[in-house]
Amino acid sequence: MTGLKSTGVAVGKVVLVAIGVPYGVAILINSLHGWPQSDPDQSRFCKQLRPSRVLSLNYALWDQCSMLKWVPLFIRAKWLHDNADPSLKNIPFGENGLTMDIWLPKSKDYHSRLPVVFFIHGGGWGSGSKEIYAKLGQELANNLTSTVVIPDYRIYPKGTMQDMVTDISDALLEFRKLSNTSHFSGDTSKVILMGHSAGAHLSALAAIHLAAKDCNSPQQEPVFLKNSDGNDQDTEQDQIRYHKSGEENIVTDPKGNVDSEECEGEKCTSNTGHHARETEEHLVPNSEREENPAETMVDLVLYVKGVIGISGVYHLMDYYHHESTRGMEDISLMWRAAEGLQNFEKYSPVSIVPSLNDSQIKRIPPHMLIHGMKDTMAPFSSASKFAETLSEVGVPVTFKLLPEGGHLDLAVGMMEPDRKWYSEMMSMVMEGAMSFLKDGNT
């Protein structure tokens, strides 16, 4: 009898822990975020304490704990930044107390102004900084023989998505001014925007917003199309589609020409169509073209030769629905940075592009989208949808899908040569950059 009682007590403790810990975590997290309520039509307490949501939230938080393995790498990146040339870091721009860092190739064996890569860091629109991407900035500069600029931007709650796009544009303008009076070696007529996660979203959004500032077109309010299917999950059809093709990367241009490339592991074979694959060792152009600095935002997009988005989010409502399956949509800062669900279409590249006129669409630079199929934070269906949207309106786009790629590891993998994704990601980025610069000079 005593044994049964002891067993019952033990079972009771296990049940109490199994229920109490997940609910305790859910209550703590929601309390820290003020019991947020992105959808006012639902009771915030009842919604957040449903058993299914509590379990989903705990699983998502546990999944995010895997990012702790990157802490030593970020510490090394911070050390690199702290010891970098003071004249190349924390350079002020704009009117909001922001700064940017500049990374140059370690090799001084270049004799002309270098192409410029602007890298926009991620962080869910509410975290992240340029300092922790210092190693990536240096590696990109070395491999691409380019000037790499990493600006800060106003993350939430200091800024909204509109503010973030403005900050990116301000950084582009400021660097154009600096390049004419400094030793930064940047050819600001040859700029590539590149970003990871939220930074990929902001890079695409900034390029599209700049393209929409067409002085030859009548001013109009874009008609944002509600083309979300309300479900940003990688469906069974998506999985079948991409597994059947292995890894198929499609390149389209306005003339309807297509390049396809299939990859297995890190070995790729290409069938070359309109865009010839180049094998140059670096990106320094053979001839240098002097251009006047952009004086207005209307001119600025003319110098952006391409956009590279890694693990990005391109339709906010779809991503909101994806986050709801993880119990994260209210805790996420995305809807706050967008100033509410009603603005999701306004800040979704997938929705904005079809609303532009022909003149504005022609100003959108070519894109390369890179995404991992094992990305649980930002499903690859988002990049797939954006690639299709760009292709449908005739904007050149390359879509790279990596069967074993996750979310953070693709960008972090480029920070040190011994990382798993270093060679493959650097090769893809170099391919995209060379294609943009080649086409941009024709």
Summary of the structure (lengths in Angstrom):
residues: 442
radius of gyration: 22.9
end to end distance: 88.3
largest distance: 91.7
contacts: 1468
relative contact order: 0.13
helix: 46%
strand: 15%
